[in-house]
Amino acid sequence: MPTVKDVTFDLLRKLGLTTIVGNPGSTEETFLKNFPDDFRYVLSLQEASASASLTAWRRVCANLSL
């Protein structure tokens, strides 16, 4: 049976959301453990810079990011 994590990554793939920007805390550790090779995680120092990074990524690359 697929896990919630598996279903989430499958949905993100279908939506073309393979770049994730964030400031991980202890809650996200299990999500980032064994992170898929076809995804890119951009580490940010705080939430505000993560939001700015996503805005810039969207404008420059013209594709979705999470």
N, C-alpha and C positions, 0 to 999 in steps of 0.2 A: 504494500500500500504506500503510495507517495506521501511524503511529509508536506506540511504547509510550506516549508522552505522550498522543496522541489516544485510545488505547484506555483509558488510565487516567481521563482526564476523562469519557469516555462512561460508564464504569462508575460513577464517582462521581455523575454526574447520575442514572443509573438508581436508585442507592441513596439519592438525595436529600441527598447530602453536598456542599452547595455553599458551605459556609463552612469555610475553612481557617485555623487559627491556627498561627503558627509564628515561629521565630527563624531566618531563613534564613542559610545560609552559602554558600560558593562552590559546594558541591555542588548546592544548590537553584536556582542562578541560571538554568539552562536550563529548569527546570520552571516558573519564574515569568516567563520571557520570553514575551511575547505571551499573557499570562494571559487566559483567557476572560472576557468581559463578564458572563456569567451566574453567575460565582463571586465570592465575597467573600474577600479575604485580610486577616486581622487580624494586624498586625505586633506581635510581642511582644519584650520586651527580653532575656529569657532563657527557658530551658526550663521552669523552675518556674512562671513567670507564664503561660506558654502553657498548661500543664496546668491551672492554676487557672482561666484564662479559659474553657477548654473545659468544665470541670466546671460553672462558673456558667452558661454558655450552654446547656448541656444541661438544667439544672434550671429555668431561667427560660423557655426557649423550647420545651421538651419536643420537640425534634427533634434529629436527629443532626448532629454536626459532626466535623471531622477536624483 
